Amino acid sequence: MNIGELGRLTGVSTKAIRYYEEIGVLTEPDRSTNGYRTYGSETLDRLKFVKDAQMTGLTLAEITTILDQRARGESTCEHVRDLLEQHLSELDSRIKTLRKTRSALAAIAERSRALDPADCLDLNRCQTISPMDVLADHGGTVASELHNAPRSHAHNH
């Protein structure tokens, strides 16, 4: 099959397929007499695996380590399990941070309901976000993400 057909069957763009070849995720394909790339079913299977592995959160570098182990005839189950557990741990950490951020934002939103826009006179800070003790109570995780640019603004209640 040609690169276009391979792309259609896998949902991977031809540009990505060429990139995967360039970095060694896919082996260099055979060429037809007119110079076009030609692919066999083994490339189709490999590309489907790459796409499935990416869906689990594995990086191309990690996928390459799996493919290299398989090419050497080694079992990859333990390696893949270790990679997936590492990704789960990282995801749990990000979820914990997101929960803290959500909690801080909810506290600020709740506090903002009681504020009077007429009291917001400081052009450098928004009373909705200040005082900063609201953020400090939640680890300060959202301080840099909330609006604090010096400009006048209106509050919607």
C-alpha positions as a Markdown table, in Angstrom:
| # | Residue | x | y | z |
|---|---|---|---|---|
| 1 | Met | 0.0 | 0.0 | 0.0 |
| 2 | Asn | 1.1 | 3.6 | -0.5 |
| 3 | Ile | 1.5 | 6.2 | 2.3 |
| 4 | Gly | -1.9 | 7.7 | 1.6 |
| 5 | Glu | -3.7 | 4.4 | 2.1 |
| 6 | Leu | -1.6 | 3.6 | 5.2 |
| 7 | Gly | -2.7 | 7.0 | 6.6 |
| 8 | Arg | -6.4 | 6.4 | 5.8 |
| 9 | Leu | -6.3 | 2.9 | 7.4 |
| 10 | Thr | -4.7 | 4.2 | 10.6 |
| 11 | Gly | -6.0 | 7.7 | 10.9 |
| 12 | Val | -2.4 | 9.0 | 11.0 |
| 13 | Ser | -1.4 | 11.8 | 8.7 |
| 14 | Thr | 1.2 | 11.2 | 5.9 |
| 15 | Lys | 3.3 | 13.9 | 7.5 |
| 16 | Ala | 3.3 | 12.0 | 10.8 |
| 17 | Ile | 4.2 | 8.8 | 9.0 |
| 18 | Arg | 7.2 | 10.4 | 7.4 |
| 19 | Tyr | 8.2 | 11.8 | 10.8 |
| 20 | Tyr | 7.9 | 8.4 | 12.4 |
| 21 | Glu | 10.2 | 7.0 | 9.7 |
| 22 | Glu | 12.7 | 9.9 | 10.2 |
| 23 | Ile | 13.0 | 9.3 | 14.0 |
| 24 | Gly | 13.0 | 5.5 | 13.7 |
| 25 | Val | 9.6 | 4.6 | 15.0 |
| 26 | Leu | 8.8 | 3.1 | 11.6 |
| 27 | Thr | 11.4 | 1.4 | 9.5 |
| 28 | Glu | 12.3 | 2.9 | 6.2 |
| 29 | Pro | 9.8 | 1.6 | 3.6 |
| 30 | Asp | 10.5 | -0.1 | 0.4 |
| 31 | Arg | 10.3 | 2.0 | -2.7 |
| 32 | Ser | 8.4 | 1.2 | -5.9 |
| 33 | Thr | 10.0 | 1.7 | -9.3 |
| 34 | Asn | 8.6 | 5.2 | -9.5 |
| 35 | Gly | 10.2 | 6.0 | -6.1 |
| 36 | Tyr | 6.9 | 6.0 | -4.0 |
| 37 | Arg | 7.0 | 4.5 | -0.6 |
| 38 | Thr | 5.3 | 1.1 | -0.3 |
| 39 | Tyr | 4.2 | -0.5 | 3.0 |
| 40 | Gly | 3.2 | -3.9 | 4.0 |
| 41 | Ser | 0.9 | -5.2 | 6.7 |
| 42 | Glu | 3.6 | -5.2 | 9.3 |
| 43 | Thr | 3.9 | -1.4 | 9.0 |
| 44 | Leu | 0.1 | -1.1 | 9.3 |
| 45 | Asp | 0.2 | -3.3 | 12.5 |
| 46 | Arg | 3.2 | -1.3 | 13.9 |
| 47 | Leu | 1.5 | 2.0 | 13.2 |
| 48 | Lys | -1.7 | 0.9 | 14.8 |
| 49 | Phe | 0.3 | -0.1 | 17.9 |
| 50 | Val | 2.1 | 3.3 | 18.0 |
| 51 | Lys | -1.3 | 5.0 | 17.8 |
| 52 | Asp | -2.8 | 2.8 | 20.6 |
| 53 | Ala | 0.3 | 3.4 | 22.8 |
| 54 | Gln | 0.0 | 7.1 | 22.3 |
| 55 | Met | -3.6 | 6.9 | 23.4 |
| 56 | Thr | -2.4 | 5.6 | 26.8 |
| 57 | Gly | -0.1 | 8.6 | 27.2 |
| 58 | Leu | 3.1 | 7.0 | 26.2 |
| 59 | Thr | 5.6 | 9.2 | 24.4 |
| 60 | Leu | 7.2 | 8.4 | 21.1 |
| 61 | Ala | 10.5 | 7.9 | 23.0 |
| 62 | Glu | 8.9 | 5.4 | 25.3 |
| 63 | Ile | 7.1 | 3.6 | 22.4 |
| 64 | Thr | 10.5 | 3.3 | 20.7 |
| 65 | Thr | 12.0 | 1.6 | 23.7 |
| 66 | Ile | 9.1 | -0.9 | 23.6 |
| 67 | Leu | 9.6 | -1.5 | 19.9 |
| 68 | Asp | 13.3 | -1.9 | 20.3 |
| 69 | Gln | 12.9 | -4.5 | 23.0 |
| 70 | Arg | 10.4 | -6.4 | 20.8 |
| 71 | Ala | 12.9 | -6.2 | 17.9 |
| 72 | Arg | 15.5 | -7.8 | 20.1 |
| 73 | Gly | 13.0 | -10.6 | 20.9 |
| 74 | Glu | 12.6 | -9.5 | 24.5 |
| 75 | Ser | 9.4 | -9.5 | 26.5 |
| 76 | Thr | 8.0 | -6.0 | 27.0 |
| 77 | Cys | 5.2 | -6.6 | 29.5 |
| 78 | Glu | 7.2 | -5.6 | 32.6 |
| 79 | His | 8.6 | -2.5 | 30.9 |
| 80 | Val | 5.2 | -1.4 | 29.6 |
| 81 | Arg | 3.7 | -2.0 | 33.0 |
| 82 | Asp | 6.4 | 0.2 | 34.6 |
| 83 | Leu | 5.8 | 2.9 | 32.1 |
| 84 | Leu | 2.1 | 2.9 | 32.6 |
| 85 | Glu | 2.4 | 2.9 | 36.4 |
| 86 | Gln | 4.8 | 5.9 | 36.1 |
| 87 | His | 2.2 | 7.7 | 33.9 |
| 88 | Leu | -0.5 | 6.9 | 36.4 |
| 89 | Ser | 1.6 | 8.3 | 39.2 |
| 90 | Glu | 2.2 | 11.5 | 37.3 |
| 91 | Leu | -1.5 | 11.8 | 36.4 |
| 92 | Asp | -2.5 | 11.3 | 40.1 |
| 93 | Ser | -0.1 | 14.2 | 41.0 |
| 94 | Arg | -1.6 | 16.5 | 38.3 |
| 95 | Ile | -5.1 | 15.6 | 39.5 |
| 96 | Lys | -4.1 | 16.5 | 43.1 |
| 97 | Thr | -2.8 | 19.8 | 41.9 |
| 98 | Leu | -5.9 | 20.5 | 39.8 |
| 99 | Arg | -8.1 | 19.7 | 42.9 |
| 100 | Lys | -6.2 | 22.3 | 44.9 |
| 101 | Thr | -6.6 | 24.8 | 42.1 |
| 102 | Arg | -10.3 | 24.1 | 41.8 |
| 103 | Ser | -10.7 | 24.5 | 45.6 |
| 104 | Ala | -8.9 | 27.8 | 45.5 |
| 105 | Leu | -10.9 | 29.1 | 42.6 |
| 106 | Ala | -14.2 | 28.0 | 44.2 |
| 107 | Ala | -13.2 | 29.9 | 47.4 |
| 108 | Ile | -12.4 | 33.0 | 45.4 |
| 109 | Ala | -15.6 | 32.7 | 43.4 |
| 110 | Glu | -17.6 | 32.4 | 46.6 |
| 111 | Arg | -15.9 | 35.3 | 48.1 |
| 112 | Ser | -16.5 | 37.4 | 45.0 |
| 113 | Arg | -20.3 | 37.1 | 45.4 |
| 114 | Ala | -20.2 | 39.2 | 48.5 |
| 115 | Leu | -18.0 | 42.0 | 47.1 |
| 116 | Asp | -19.2 | 45.4 | 46.0 |
| 117 | Pro | -17.8 | 46.5 | 42.7 |
| 118 | Ala | -17.8 | 50.1 | 44.0 |
| 119 | Asp | -15.1 | 49.1 | 46.4 |
| 120 | Cys | -12.7 | 48.0 | 43.6 |
| 121 | Leu | -10.6 | 51.1 | 43.3 |
| 122 | Asp | -7.1 | 49.7 | 43.0 |
| 123 | Leu | -6.1 | 49.7 | 39.3 |
| 124 | Asn | -3.3 | 47.2 | 40.0 |
| 125 | Arg | -5.3 | 44.6 | 41.8 |
| 126 | Cys | -8.7 | 43.1 | 41.7 |
| 127 | Gln | -10.6 | 42.9 | 45.0 |
| 128 | Thr | -12.1 | 39.6 | 43.8 |
| 129 | Ile | -8.7 | 37.9 | 44.0 |
| 130 | Ser | -7.2 | 40.0 | 46.8 |
| 131 | Pro | -6.5 | 39.8 | 49.6 |
| 132 | Met | -4.0 | 37.1 | 48.8 |
| 133 | Asp | -4.8 | 35.1 | 52.0 |
| 134 | Val | -7.6 | 33.4 | 50.0 |
| 135 | Leu | -4.9 | 32.0 | 47.8 |
| 136 | Ala | -2.5 | 31.3 | 50.6 |
| 137 | Asp | -5.1 | 29.1 | 52.3 |
| 138 | His | -5.1 | 26.9 | 49.2 |
| 139 | Gly | -1.3 | 26.7 | 48.6 |
| 140 | Gly | -1.2 | 29.7 | 46.2 |
| 141 | Thr | -1.6 | 27.4 | 43.3 |
| 142 | Val | -3.7 | 29.8 | 41.2 |
| 143 | Ala | -2.1 | 33.1 | 42.0 |
| 144 | Ser | -0.2 | 33.3 | 38.7 |
| 145 | Glu | -3.2 | 32.0 | 36.6 |
| 146 | Leu | -5.8 | 34.6 | 37.7 |
| 147 | His | -6.2 | 38.0 | 36.2 |
| 148 | Asn | -4.2 | 40.7 | 37.9 |
| 149 | Ala | -3.1 | 42.9 | 35.0 |
| 150 | Pro | -3.3 | 46.6 | 35.8 |
| 151 | Arg | -6.4 | 47.8 | 34.1 |
| 152 | Ser | -9.9 | 48.8 | 35.1 |
| 153 | His | -12.6 | 46.1 | 34.8 |
| 154 | Ala | -16.1 | 45.5 | 35.7 |
| 155 | His | -17.4 | 42.7 | 37.9 |
| 156 | Asn | -20.5 | 40.8 | 36.9 |
| 157 | His | -22.7 | 39.7 | 39.7 |
